[in-house]
Structures are given as C-alpha cells and as structure tokens.
C-alpha cells in the first residue's frame, strides 16, 4: 500500500467564489483513476463543499445533512473493514481536495487511514472526530467489553496515556521494539490479519538488529491504544524478552525514548520456580498487556487476572511478575502454508492465541456509537454545525436538512426499540463474530452473550467450542449472527450453528454493502433480523 504521508499537490487556498483549485497533473490523475472505488471522487472543479469521511456510515450521515450543497466521499469503501483497511493513493487524492473531514476515531479506523487524513488535509480544513465531539451533543459512550473467556492468558500490547506533554497527537506513533531475547527456543509474536495472513511483531530466530533500529521486531501503535496478537514458543522453558519503547511525535522529529524493560515467560514449566524470581506474581489468566506509559515514560504489565474487564486492569512490575504459558497452551502447527514460519505442520508449539481475528487496534471506549440511534442524532448535530461553519451561505439548507433527518432518526429509534421489544426478553441474546454491538445492546435491551472470532493459526479450542455450545444450549438461543463482510472468517460459529440446528442470520456493524446502503436501512435491517431470527425455535417455527 502507498505511504499515507505521500502528499499530492495541495489545491490552492485562494478562492474566487466558492471554489478555485490548482489542476493535479494528468499523469497523477490517470494513476488515481486506475484505483477501484464505488463512490464519486472529490473534485477540483465541483462547486459543492467537498467532504471526506473515513467510513460509508459517516458519508451517509453527511449526505443527508449536506444535500445538494455537499459532495461526500469515504476513504473506506463499502464492504471493507474500517479496522484493517489500508488507504490507497486514490483515497489520499480525495483528502487533498477536501474542505471538511470527518472521522469516527476512538481508534475505530486503521491508523493508516487516520494518518492519511491528518497528513494530507490542507491547513485550516476542519478535521472532526465525531465520536469524541458528539459527546458535547449528548452522545453516550460506554467501555469496550471484550468477553472472550480463554483457557490461557490473553496477552497483547498497549499504549497508555496520550503523550500530550511530548506533543503527541492521534497521528503520532509509539514504537514497541524487542531488543533481546533468551530461552531454549524461538519466540514469535504475530498478528493474524482479517484473511488469515500473519504480520510479525517479534521473531527471535534471526536476532535483533540495532543497526536498523530493531525495525523487524517493532510493533507500531497510536497513543492510548491496544492491540491483540498471538505468541508462540517452540520449546518449554524460561524465556526473557527485552522491550524498549519510543514515541515518534511526527515523521520529522527524532523519537523520544520511553524506557526499556525485561519480561519473563514460563513456558510449560513451573512458573513459581523461575530462577531469581522467588515469590513472583504469576499471571496465567484474564487479559494482560505489555504496556508503555507515555506520561510516566516506563514499561510494565497492565493486567486483569480475573478477566472481569479492562476497567479492572492494574499495573504489575515485570521484575516481580512471571507470565505463564501452561502445558494446555500446547498446539499443533496447522497445515496452512502461511504458518510454516511456526514449524512443520503437526509440530508442537506453545501458543497464547490472539483471540480476536484481524488487525484490531482499539482503545478502552467502544467506538461503535451509531448502533444507538440517539448517538447518530448527536453525530448529525455536530455535522450540521461543522458544515455551517465551513459554508455559512448554506446554513439555512443545513439546518433544514438536519432537522428533517433528525425527525427521521427519531422515528427510526422508536422503530428499532419497538421491533426489538417484540422479542421475548428471554430470547434477546446476541452471539456474533465482532464486538461491535455494545451500544445496540445497551440502548435496546439486547444481551451480548458472546462473540467468536476464530484464529486460523491454531486448531479450534475444544474448550472454547464447548463453552459456546453450552451457552447456546443453556440460553436456548435459536440463532447466531454474522456480519456479511466477515462471514468468510466465521467458520467456528457457523460450524457450531450447524451442529446445534441454529439459524445463521445477518447483522451489520461497521459497513454497508450492495443490499444495505444507508444508515436507516442498516438499523432497520438489524432490528428486523434480530426479531425474526430470535423469535423462532431452532426448527424455524414461530413461538
């Protein structure tokens, strides 16, 4: 993918009438047109206000408020996953021509999308983070709950704090680098992307190269973010991994050192007998992260051993803490050629699984606010006021359009509420593949009973399948739900559904497709799908 910092010639900021822009070189235009997008690109010759959004859902809200005075385009195409989409040169071209930009943020979008936006907007162009700004318009935010009950500890990497004192912003990078490792075998930390391809963060097999800044063993995260990953160890024993952290405020300045720390793993051996660590705390369950604190400039473990939620995580000193990788973490390397880096198919490795498939960097607040229609109304109010500021001559149009659309959304909110209310309370359980529906559950009385995202780099956990099956049986759940764009990576859930005689129904989370093309369509579809699928027995008879 292109570097999101590549800058096309910026349009002139001098205007005669509503718009006057410089021509982009024909050769560049030809390259851009070769890209593949379904939406109309922003233009240097369009008299309308040019608005770029990150997702199709935001594009649709802007289009309703802006009407004929606005041309709106989204960076993430419909059908793509905003958590993992990498921007193209065509996307960057749209950013260059934008008069206004809207992102959701709260770490919903892949960081490369945010960087493409922030690095290529002209000076002075409004750049609005809707999820954050809408709070001033009475939007409600809730914590992101990741209830994945793993057999082993769930270990990721995390950046805590904003780094504001060092000048960091949402486009800054935090570099978490492995600089040394010891142990009886190889240690690999990697991420399994949406379509099963591995992306490496740490690999001790080829050493650690200070000459290139440990580039091949570095994870890059934005401030105040968390990422999931898998950890693999090829032999039992004690491993020690040294990590350092740096803050890259922007591409032009030297990284700011944030400290270095050694982390200890007990792999398939007694964690209480690690040499030199008598009496150490053992972390062997729940959610934990190798963390860097931007404000304190140090690394530590941030963990919730009880698995009761991120809000209950606390700091553990790595010098007195052992991360246990137990014998039950022993797995066989799958036959998929993409995972030959772990060894031959069938070879035994110790693995802490990723748990959530796909490139999934997030913060502690659930970013999917629009699943509560009242929050979408707050988005619309912020969009209205931003467009008025950018185009005062259109103020009356924007107010009229927003008022009419808010009226439609208020009716939509009542419709979603009334439709879901038709589901018997004992049946309002949502089991799906993506933790995107917390707001829907809170606003409309649906219990999020589980989400399942299988990891293709490990054989499916029998314990996980048993838990899922038992949950479905105990709650008498008649259906599970898949997002159309994620259905291809939902084999575990579809297999369990088939074995239990459940319906597999659709639900939309982050994106549209050819069948659902507007926000009201999406919310109506979700409400009706929940009602129709959860008010039937497994055999499909209405209760």
Buried (B, 14 or more C-beta within 10 A) or exposed (E): EBBBBEEBEBBEEEEEEBBEBEEBEEEBBEEBEEEEBEBEBBBBEBEBBBBBBBBBBBBBBBBBBBBEBBBBBBBBBBEBBBBBBBBBBBBBBBBBBBBBBBBBBBBBBBBBBBBBBBBBBBEEBBBBBBBBBBBEBEBBBBEBBBEBBBBBBBBBBBBBBBBEEBEBBBBBBBBBBBBBBEBBBBBBBBBBBBEBEBEBBBBBEEEBEEEEBBEBBBBBBBBBBBBBBBBBBBBBBBBBBBBBBBBBBBEEEEBBEBBBBBBBBBBBBEBEEBEEBEEBBBBBBBBBBBBBBBBEBBBBBBBBBEBEBBEEBEEBEBEEBBBBBBEEBBBBBBEEEBBEBBBEEEEBBBBBBBBBBBBBBBBBBBBBBBBBBBBBBBBBBBBBBBBBEBBEEBBEBBBEBBEEBBEBBEEBBEBBBEBBBEBEEEBBBBBBBBBBBBBBBBBBEBBBBBBBBBBBBBEBBEEBBEBBEEBBEEBEBBBBBBBBBBBEBBEBBBEBBEEBEBBBBBBBBBBBBEEBEBBBBBBBBBBBBBBBBBBBEBEEEEE
